[in-house]
Amino acid sequence: SKLKLRWAFGFPNSARARSQPALAGGAILVGNHNGSVYALDRASGCVRWAFAAAAEVRTGIVVSPWRAGDVRARPLVYFGDIAGNAYAVTLLTGRLAWKVRADAHPATLVTAAPVLHGATLYVPVSSLEEAFATSPDYACCNFRGSVLALDARTGKRKWRTWLVPPATKQGTSQSGLDKLGPSGVAVWSVPAVDAARGQLIITTGDNYSLPATGLSDA
């Protein structure tokens, strides 16, 4: 009964906002449907900066840590979009530091927040290829879920772990297209880091096509 509205911010040209905000440097950092990431002043709600990504940003926002009082610190803000890109922008200005395509497949998405640990950013890679497969003219399916490890400062690839073998022809569909598999095993959720054991823990989605593989739904 004692709550009062302090301020409100309406996301322009947006029907939804599915990005979990982060709080850093006196700002609220959040992405939204129109492909923008905003730094909103926590006290006033005013826009400090806005960054235009290539597509909707539904991931959570991750900010690199810095030591209090370090005037030389240049923290970065990390996120992904539904066009399959991972980004780093500067916290102070919102300027692009780097942009990396998480996977060359046209159905690639980044839906879950990347995880920052030390100097490495771990990006979970997912896909909408199952939606592509609703078309009778689409040869299903050949997307491969993965986790991509990037240098957090430069975006340079350190390694990638594929979660399903490359797809091969498994037969022919009624429309005469190749049936491809195995496929899928996308990573839709945020990984967890077990620093003591040196492990990255992930969950995976389904196979999009036969045959089923051991790392799906796991």
C-alpha positions as a printed Julia matrix, in Angstrom:
218×3 Matrix{Float64}:
  0.0     0.0     0.0
  2.99    2.34    0.4
  4.46    1.71   -3.07
  4.5     4.68   -5.42
  5.58    4.93   -9.04
  9.01    6.55   -9.29
  9.32    6.46  -13.07
  8.31    4.36  -16.08
 10.0     3.67  -19.4
  8.17    2.42  -22.47
 10.21    0.37  -24.98
  9.53    1.93  -28.41
  8.22   -0.25  -31.24
  8.09   -3.31  -28.99
  5.46   -5.86  -28.1
  7.51   -7.57  -25.41
 10.69   -7.34  -23.33
 12.21  -10.68  -22.35
 15.7    -9.6   -21.33
 16.65   -9.92  -17.65
 18.19   -6.56  -16.65
 21.56   -6.04  -15.02
 22.46   -3.27  -12.57
 25.87   -1.66  -12.98
 27.41    1.79  -12.64
 24.16    3.38  -11.51
 22.35    2.13  -14.61
 19.77   -0.51  -15.5
 20.93   -2.4   -18.59
 18.19   -4.19  -20.52
 17.4    -5.45  -24.01
 14.06   -5.66  -25.76
 11.94   -6.65  -28.74
 13.07   -3.92  -31.14
 16.72   -5.01  -30.94
 17.89   -2.22  -28.66
 19.85   -2.45  -25.44
 19.31    0.51  -23.13
 21.29    1.9   -20.22
 18.67    3.61  -18.07
 19.63    5.85  -15.18
 18.45    4.09  -12.02
 17.34    7.29  -10.32
 15.48    8.97  -13.17
 14.84    6.34  -15.85
 16.47    8.61  -18.44
 18.34    6.93  -21.3
 22.11    7.2   -20.87
 22.7     5.35  -24.15
 20.98    2.97  -26.54
 22.69    0.33  -28.66
 21.02   -1.07  -31.79
 21.58   -4.81  -32.22
 20.67   -6.65  -35.43
 17.57   -8.3   -33.94
 15.57   -8.78  -30.73
 17.67   -9.12  -27.58
 16.02  -11.63  -25.28
 19.11  -12.72  -23.37
 19.98  -11.45  -19.95
 22.67   -8.78  -19.76
 26.12   -9.57  -18.33
 28.63   -6.93  -17.17
 32.33   -7.49  -16.57
 33.48   -6.6   -13.03
 35.89   -3.82  -12.13
 37.59   -2.57   -8.99
 35.8     0.3    -7.25
 37.59    3.58   -7.78
 39.57    2.38  -10.8
 39.23    5.34  -13.19
 41.0     3.39  -15.93
 38.5     0.53  -15.87
 36.62   -0.09  -19.12
 33.94   -2.66  -18.25
 32.05   -4.37  -21.06
 28.4    -5.36  -21.42
 27.66   -8.76  -23.03
 24.46  -10.11  -24.63
 23.14  -11.95  -27.69
 20.33  -11.52  -30.22
 17.9   -13.78  -32.04
 19.85  -13.38  -35.28
 22.59  -15.48  -33.67
 25.06  -12.73  -32.79
 27.02  -12.22  -29.57
 28.03   -8.68  -28.61
 30.26   -6.71  -26.3
 29.67   -2.98  -25.85
 31.3    -0.54  -23.47
 29.41    0.13  -20.25
 30.23    3.84  -20.17
 29.27    4.75  -23.74
 27.37    1.85  -25.3
 29.81    1.71  -28.21
 30.42   -1.63  -29.92
 33.6    -3.39  -28.77
 33.05   -6.54  -30.86
 30.34   -8.59  -32.56
 30.64  -12.32  -33.34
 28.31  -14.61  -35.27
 27.75  -17.54  -32.91
 27.13  -20.03  -35.73
 26.88  -19.77  -39.52
 23.59  -21.7   -39.67
 20.73  -19.38  -40.8
 18.44  -20.57  -37.99
 20.9   -19.76  -35.2
 19.66  -17.92  -32.1
 21.27  -16.78  -28.88
 18.46  -16.97  -26.34
 20.25  -17.37  -23.02
 22.68  -14.97  -21.4
 26.34  -15.72  -21.98
 28.46  -16.55  -18.95
 31.59  -14.59  -18.07
 34.3   -16.36  -16.09
 37.75  -14.84  -15.9
 38.84  -13.82  -19.39
 36.4   -16.13  -21.18
 32.81  -15.59  -22.31
 30.79  -18.78  -22.82
 27.97  -18.41  -25.36
 25.17  -21.02  -25.53
 23.94  -21.54  -29.09
 20.35  -22.44  -29.98
 18.21  -22.49  -33.12
 14.77  -22.17  -34.69
 15.35  -24.8   -37.36
 12.31  -26.78  -36.21
 10.19  -23.84  -37.38
 11.99  -23.88  -40.74
 11.06  -27.55  -41.04
  7.33  -26.73  -41.16
  7.92  -25.77  -44.8
  7.49  -28.75  -47.18
 10.39  -27.35  -49.24
 12.9   -27.47  -46.39
 15.29  -30.41  -46.02
 15.26  -31.12  -42.27
 17.54  -30.87  -40.36
 21.22  -30.05  -39.94
 21.64  -27.51  -37.11
 24.14  -28.53  -34.42
 23.86  -27.14  -30.89
 27.08  -25.97  -29.32
 28.81  -23.88  -26.69
 31.2   -21.23  -27.97
 34.05  -19.9   -25.82
 35.29  -16.41  -26.72
 38.0   -14.13  -25.44
 35.93  -11.71  -23.4
 37.96   -8.64  -24.34
 38.42   -9.24  -28.08
 35.71  -11.71  -29.11
 38.32  -14.07  -30.61
 37.22  -17.71  -30.57
 38.98  -19.96  -28.06
 37.06  -23.18  -28.67
 33.67  -24.63  -29.57
 32.12  -27.88  -28.37
 29.55  -29.41  -30.72
 26.81  -31.4   -29.0
 25.71  -33.53  -31.94
 27.65  -35.08  -34.86
 27.35  -33.59  -38.36
 24.13  -34.46  -40.17
 24.14  -36.96  -43.01
 21.43  -38.22  -45.37
 19.02  -40.54  -43.57
 16.54  -41.08  -46.4
 14.2   -39.16  -48.69
 11.0   -37.33  -47.77
  7.67  -37.69  -49.59
  8.43  -34.46  -51.43
 11.75  -35.83  -52.64
 14.01  -33.89  -50.28
 16.86  -35.39  -48.29
 16.1   -36.36  -44.71
 19.06  -35.16  -42.67
 20.19  -36.1   -39.19
 21.16  -36.18  -36.44
 20.5   -32.56  -35.54
 19.36  -30.19  -32.81
 20.6   -30.42  -29.22
 20.39  -26.65  -28.83
 21.38  -24.87  -25.61
 18.53  -22.55  -24.63
 19.44  -21.82  -21.01
 22.27  -20.13  -19.15
 25.28  -22.38  -18.41
 26.73  -22.62  -14.92
 30.43  -22.5   -14.06
 31.87  -24.83  -11.42
 35.16  -23.03  -10.89
 36.5   -25.5    -8.31
 36.19  -28.44  -10.74
 36.94  -26.49  -13.91
 33.6   -27.48  -15.4
 30.9   -25.79  -17.45
 27.45  -27.26  -16.82
 24.75  -26.94  -19.49
 21.32  -28.3   -20.34
 20.3   -29.3   -23.85
 17.17  -29.51  -25.97
 15.77  -32.13  -28.3
 17.0   -33.71  -31.49
 15.25  -32.11  -34.49
 15.47  -35.25  -36.62
 16.44  -38.89  -36.36
 18.57  -40.55  -35.2
 18.4   -39.61  -31.52
 21.72  -38.86  -29.84
 22.97  -39.27  -26.3
 23.43  -35.59  -25.43
 19.9   -34.49  -26.38
 17.32  -33.59  -23.7
 20.11  -33.75  -21.13
